[in-house]
Amino acid sequence: MCGVVGVYCEDPSLTSRMTYFTLFSLQHRGQESAGIAVSGDTVKVYKGMGLVTEVFDDRTLKKLNGNSAIGHVRYSTTGESKIENAQPLVVKSKFGPISVAHNGNLVNYWELRKELEEDGRVFLTDSDTEVISHLLSSYLLDYDLNKSLELLTEKLRGSFTLSLLLNNMVVGYRDPLGFKPLCVGEGEFGYVIASESCALDSVGAEFIRDVEPGEAVIIEDGDLRFEKIAEGRNKAVCVFEYIYFARPDSTIDGRSVYEVRFNIGRTLARENPVEVDIISPVPDSGTTTSIGYAYESRIPYIEALIKNRYVGRTFIMPGQSSRELSVRLKMNALKNNVKGRRVMLIDDSIVRGTTSRRIVDLVRKAGAREVHFRVGSPPIIAPCYFGIDMSTREELIASSKNVEAIRKEINADTLAYLSLEGLINSVGISESDLCLACLTAEYPVMVPGEVCNRC
């Protein structure tokens, strides 16, 4: 999913630190690499593999002076997890240095790359962000920013929320369907653009508003303005932002993520009740949903599992072996809480099923009499092409197995999912303005070999 930020500070010595803190607040969106590009007398970029705290230190940040900056934390979908693909990407052009940080995934990446290579462009990475960089640099030679973004939008197909550093100008741009979130805040130091509102809170910036789909926010010479670039008939906001990816203390498109997950739990309790002794989350992604379920069902919320906070998010780790190892390192059962009890575990989703099986087995071994499983989303039946690492149906257990088969696979006494209608009502956004493709197999843009429900 990635996290992108843009920062403008009146005091150039503060800029890199403010960018660092906003990236740190978005660490949940990507743990593979982190980077910052700062524009002062020249554009300086520093990036590396690992967490924000591993990549940057005080000495590094002091060298990144300037009033304007963008930053990125990466979770790879297109392009391998390696330093060459770390962002921001910086390209030199006659317009000046162009720095790009991208959250999303281009469906027509290889098609565009081939066109550019035939035109003589040289690629140094296998990331779709480099396609965006090349296209934007060519457009800016002949057109102003608004027209360049308009042409870029016409060329790209898929999801793309961008933070751009164009000389000293900071730009945030959200694609016309609004797949990925973007918001703007103002503090005493200046302005912040970020993927989530929790990043604004971390640096004491007041939320101004969300960037609308097809809209650009531009910070130039200390002034902020919004420009409408492209119109879309409907939005296609990724529903998984509300289910899993976003931090619960964020607000996206006017909807509190915590409130949505709490509502999901309440709806799940009404749709799928069962007699149990305790409600427990699969931490941390199932926590708020479990609180909502316990509130609605009046069954005690008692933790069955404790999480090691120093292990990252298993779902966004590359490779199944990494995910399985991290489950063993990440969770431990509270034997006194589960022994002899009927336990309900609640998670946000089941993707491959292997993690769920290991968690159920962990609770059983701790002495639970029964283990029931509830899921705060409908079954994931189709790949995501827009920025979530679910690229093939073979990876998705629900694409080939029904609920009963999945129940047996994860070794639960009962298994139930939230209904699609229940999810939409819990989110509180019209179905026509959500991307539900992984749950319905109907896509909001044309994807080769898939059904498009808006084409």
Secondary structure by P-SEA (a helix, b strand, c coil): cbbbbbbbbccccaaaaaaaaaaaaacccccccccccccccbbbbbbbcccccccccaaaaaacccccccccccccccccccccccccbbbbccccbbbbbbcbbbcaaaaaaaaaaaaccccccccaaaaaaaaaaaaaacccaaaaaaaaaaacccccccccccccbbbbbbcccccccccccccccbbbbcccaaaaaaacccccccccccbbbbbcccccccccccccccccccccccccccccccccccccaaaaaaaaaaaaaaaccccccccccccccaaaaaaaaaaaaccccccccccccccccccccccaaaaaaaaaaccccccccccccbbbbbccccccaaaaaaaaaaaaaacccbbbbbbcccccccccccccccccccccccccccaaaaaaaacccbbbbbcaaaaaaaacccccccccccccccccccccccccccc
